[in-house]
Amino acid sequence: MASDSTGLYIFVLILLLIVGVFAYSFLSSRLTADKRKKLIRAFRASPVIAKGAPILVQGPARAPDLQLPTTGEPVVFYGMFVFSQESAITDLQNGLPVQVQGVNLNTTRISAVKGFRFFETSGDFAIDAGGRSYLVSPASILAYFAKGAAMVSSLVGDQMKNNGLPGEVWDDAMNISAAEPALKMLCGFEAPIVTRNSKTRSGTWTRTETTHATSLSVVTVKSRIDSRIHYFEAGVNLPQRIQDLIAKRGIVPEEKDEVIVVEVYIPQNQEVFVFGTFDGDQTIVFSDGTVGLSVSYTDPETD
């Protein structure tokens, strides 16, 4: 993302840090699922609701009364990834190349950024079960993974911003890095991104610009709750609420730029199973001790 070699080092470092922070949530998925089933069976055998203990509830999700930004459908919860299909970062390098022990010491700057990626979500929602109402807190699991993203940001983010990357671009990237594993744990959400990269150079012997362009697509998406993919075109069929979210970030897409939206959501009054930790008051939250927080349309003991 800086010069050829420096950009590669930074990219690999970011990748390794993110993998290191979040790998356990993927590598231990089978152990987590097995432990969850044992705790669910134990709760059903002795359904005692206590602070800090596991709880499993089933019932209709009824509140809050939200509208899905893409379609206007009534929902109680959504998580949504919005990104441009085409993006590019242009690096500007001045001066002759200088290397010491194989390390490029040239000063490079990110001079232009095109495209965007960001994550948006609603908040907690209510479920009626067993004659009472509970709040389910996706925010608690998102906050947990956000701490991991903050660790990555503190190590690498300042360097990237000093090299010219806009702070909001970095922050959006870290939000996505936290949201993906959080939603995988919460509702089994997976939407593999297909990436195609290209690189072009221009300039003179004293001034060189390298443009790293990326094209993205999403072919499949799955989860334990509703999920889907939308392809829109700016100025043609991009929903107003998605336009508003993009504009809030100071972004103005070019006419007919393709925008991809991948969403996961729960419609109003949908029957759901929720397994997590009872906070002693009203809310079901994320906790390592009870194998996370999960939401599904089917019995999690049989998954």
C-alpha positions in Angstrom: 0.0 0.0 0.0 3.1 2.2 0.1 5.9 1.4 -2.4 5.9 -2.2 -3.9 8.0 -3.7 -1.1 6.8 -1.5 1.7 3.2 -2.0 0.7 3.6 -5.8 0.7 5.2 -5.7 4.2 2.4 -3.6 5.6 -0.3 -5.8 4.0 1.3 -9.0 5.3 1.7 -7.4 8.8 -2.0 -6.3 8.9 -3.1 -9.7 7.7 -1.0 -11.6 10.3 -2.2 -9.3 13.1 -5.9 -9.7 12.2 -5.5 -13.5 11.8 -3.7 -13.6 15.2 -6.4 -11.7 17.0 -9.4 -13.5 15.5 -8.1 -17.0 14.6 -9.3 -18.6 17.7 -12.9 -17.9 16.8 -12.5 -19.9 13.7 -10.0 -22.6 14.6 -11.9 -23.6 17.8 -15.3 -23.5 16.2 -15.9 -27.3 16.5 -14.9 -27.3 20.2 -17.1 -24.3 20.8 -20.1 -25.9 19.2 -19.6 -29.1 21.2 -19.3 -27.2 24.5 -22.4 -25.1 23.6 -24.5 -28.2 23.1 -23.4 -29.6 26.5 -24.3 -26.4 28.2 -27.7 -26.3 26.4 -28.5 -29.9 27.5 -27.5 -29.0 31.1 -29.7 -25.9 31.1 -32.7 -27.9 29.8 -32.1 -30.6 32.4 -32.1 -27.9 35.1 -33.5 -24.6 33.7 -32.3 -22.3 36.5 -32.1 -18.6 35.4 -29.2 -17.0 37.3 -26.9 -14.0 36.8 -23.7 -15.0 34.9 -25.2 -18.4 33.9 -26.1 -19.9 30.5 -29.6 -19.3 29.3 -31.6 -20.6 26.3 -34.8 -18.9 25.2 -37.1 -19.4 22.3 -39.8 -17.0 21.1 -40.8 -14.2 18.7 -38.5 -11.3 18.2 -40.8 -8.2 18.4 -38.8 -5.0 19.1 -37.4 -2.6 18.1 -39.5 -1.5 15.1 -36.8 -0.9 12.4 -36.8 -0.8 8.6 -34.1 -2.5 6.6 -32.1 0.2 4.8 -32.1 -1.7 1.5 -35.7 -2.7 1.2 -37.7 -1.0 3.9 -38.8 -4.3 5.4 -39.8 -4.3 9.1 -37.0 -6.0 11.1 -35.8 -6.2 14.7 -32.1 -6.5 13.8 -29.7 -6.2 10.9 -26.0 -6.2 10.2 -24.9 -4.8 6.8 -21.7 -4.6 4.8 -21.6 -1.9 2.1 -18.7 -1.6 -0.3 -17.9 -0.4 -3.8 -17.1 -3.1 -6.3 -14.1 -1.1 -7.6 -11.5 0.6 -5.3 -8.0 1.9 -5.7 -5.2 3.3 -3.6 -2.5 5.4 -5.3 1.0 5.7 -3.8 3.3 8.6 -4.6 7.0 8.1 -4.3 9.7 10.9 -4.7 13.4 10.5 -5.2 15.8 7.7 -6.2 15.2 4.2 -4.6 17.4 3.6 -1.6 17.8 0.3 0.2 19.7 -0.7 3.3 20.0 -4.4 3.9 17.1 -5.0 1.6 14.8 -2.6 3.3 13.3 0.2 1.1 13.9 3.5 2.9 12.1 5.8 0.4 9.4 8.0 1.8 6.1 7.2 0.2 2.7 8.7 0.6 -0.8 7.5 -0.2 -2.0 10.3 -2.5 -5.5 9.1 -3.4 -8.1 6.6 -2.2 -11.1 5.6 -4.4 -13.9 3.4 -3.2 -15.2 2.4 0.3 -16.1 -0.4 2.6 -18.0 -0.1 5.9 -20.2 -2.0 8.3 -23.5 -0.8 9.8 -25.7 -2.5 12.4 -28.8 -1.9 14.5 -28.7 -2.4 18.3 -30.2 -4.8 20.8 -33.6 -6.4 20.2 -36.3 -8.0 22.3 -37.6 -11.5 22.4 -40.7 -12.8 24.2 -40.2 -16.1 25.9 -41.7 -18.0 28.8 -44.0 -15.1 29.7 -41.4 -12.5 29.9 -39.3 -10.2 27.6 -35.6 -10.4 27.2 -33.2 -8.1 25.5 -30.6 -9.8 23.2 -27.4 -7.8 22.9 -25.4 -8.2 19.6 -23.6 -5.1 20.7 -21.9 -7.1 23.5 -20.3 -9.5 21.0 -19.4 -6.7 18.6 -17.7 -4.8 21.4 -15.7 -7.9 22.4 -14.2 -8.3 18.9 -13.8 -4.5 18.5 -11.2 -4.7 21.3 -9.2 -7.1 19.2 -9.5 -4.7 16.2 -8.3 -1.8 18.5 -5.2 -3.8 19.3 -4.4 -4.1 15.6 -5.2 -0.4 15.1 -2.9 0.7 17.8 0.0 -1.2 16.3 -0.5 -0.4 12.6 -3.2 2.3 12.3 -1.0 5.3 13.2 1.6 4.2 10.6 -1.0 3.9 7.9 -2.6 7.3 8.7 0.9 8.9 8.8 1.4 7.5 5.3 -1.7 9.3 4.1 -4.5 6.9 4.5 -7.6 8.8 5.7 -8.5 7.9 9.3 -12.1 7.1 8.4 -11.0 4.5 5.8 -8.8 2.8 8.4 -11.5 2.9 11.0 -14.1 1.4 8.6 -11.6 -1.4 7.8 -11.2 -2.2 11.5 -14.9 -2.2 12.0 -15.3 -4.8 9.3 -12.5 -6.8 10.8 -14.4 -6.9 14.1 -17.9 -7.4 12.6 -17.0 -10.5 10.4 -16.0 -12.8 13.3 -18.6 -11.4 15.6 -21.4 -12.2 13.2 -19.9 -15.6 12.4 -20.3 -16.4 16.1 -23.6 -14.7 16.6 -25.5 -16.2 13.7 -23.1 -18.2 11.5 -22.8 -15.4 9.0 -20.3 -16.1 6.1 -20.0 -14.1 2.9 -16.6 -14.9 1.2 -15.4 -12.0 -0.9 -13.8 -12.7 -4.3 -11.0 -10.3 -4.9 -9.2 -9.4 -8.2 -6.2 -7.1 -8.0 -4.2 -5.1 -10.5 -1.4 -2.6 -10.4 -0.3 0.2 -12.8 2.7 2.6 -12.7 3.3 6.0 -14.1 5.7 8.9 -13.6 9.4 9.8 -14.1 12.7 8.8 -12.5 12.2 11.3 -9.7 8.4 10.9 -9.2 6.5 7.6 -9.4 2.9 6.8 -8.9 1.7 3.2 -8.3 -2.1 2.5 -8.4 -3.3 -0.6 -6.7 -6.8 -1.4 -8.0 -9.2 -4.0 -6.6 -12.4 -5.4 -7.9 -14.7 -7.2 -5.4 -17.7 -9.5 -5.7 -19.7 -11.8 -3.4 -21.1 -15.0 -4.8 -22.6 -16.8 -1.8 -23.8 -15.8 1.7 -25.1 -18.0 4.5 -26.2 -17.7 8.2 -28.5 -19.2 10.7 -30.9 -16.2 10.2 -32.0 -14.4 7.0 -29.2 -13.1 4.8 -28.7 -12.0 1.2 -26.6 -10.0 -1.4 -27.6 -7.0 -3.3 -25.9 -5.4 -6.3 -26.9 -1.7 -6.9 -25.7 1.1 -9.3 -25.2 4.6 -8.0 -27.7 7.0 -9.7 -29.8 4.1 -11.0 -31.3 1.9 -8.2 -29.2 2.6 -5.0 -31.7 2.9 -2.1 -32.0 6.3 -0.5 -31.0 5.0 3.0 -27.9 3.4 1.6 -27.1 6.7 -0.2 -27.5 8.4 3.1 -25.0 6.1 4.8 -22.5 6.6 2.1 -23.0 10.4 2.1 -22.5 10.4 5.9 -18.9 9.4 5.3 -18.3 12.2 2.8 -18.3 9.8 -0.2 -19.9 10.7 -3.5 -20.0 7.7 -5.8 -19.6 8.3 -9.5 -22.6 7.7 -11.8 -23.3 3.9 -12.2 -20.6 2.9 -9.8 -21.5 -0.6 -8.6 -22.3 -0.9 -4.9 -22.6 -4.3 -3.1 -24.6 -4.7 0.1 -24.5 -7.9 2.0 -26.9 -8.1 4.9 -28.1 -10.4 7.7 -31.3 -9.6 9.5 -34.3 -10.9 11.6 -37.8 -9.9 10.4 -40.4 -8.7 12.9 -42.1 -11.5 14.9 -39.7 -14.2 13.6 -39.4 -17.1 16.0 -35.8 -17.4 17.2 -33.6 -19.4 19.6 -31.1 -17.3 21.6 -28.3 -18.9 23.7 -26.0 -16.8 25.8 -25.3 -15.4 29.3 -28.0 -13.9 31.5 -26.9 -10.6 33.0 -29.1 -10.9 36.0 -31.5 -8.2 35.0 -33.1 -8.5 31.5 -30.4 -8.9 28.9 -28.8 -12.0 27.2 -25.2 -11.1 26.5 -21.9 -12.4 25.1 -19.5 -14.2 27.5 -16.6 -16.4 26.9 -17.6 -18.5 29.8 -20.8 -19.7 28.2 -19.5 -20.1 24.7 -20.5 -16.8 23.2 -23.9 -15.5 22.1 -25.8 -17.2 19.3 -29.1 -16.6 17.5 -30.7 -19.1 15.1 -34.1 -20.1 13.6 -33.4 -23.7 14.5 -32.6 -25.5 17.8 -28.9 -24.9 18.4 -28.6 -28.2 20.1 -29.4 -30.0 16.8 -27.1 -27.8 14.6 
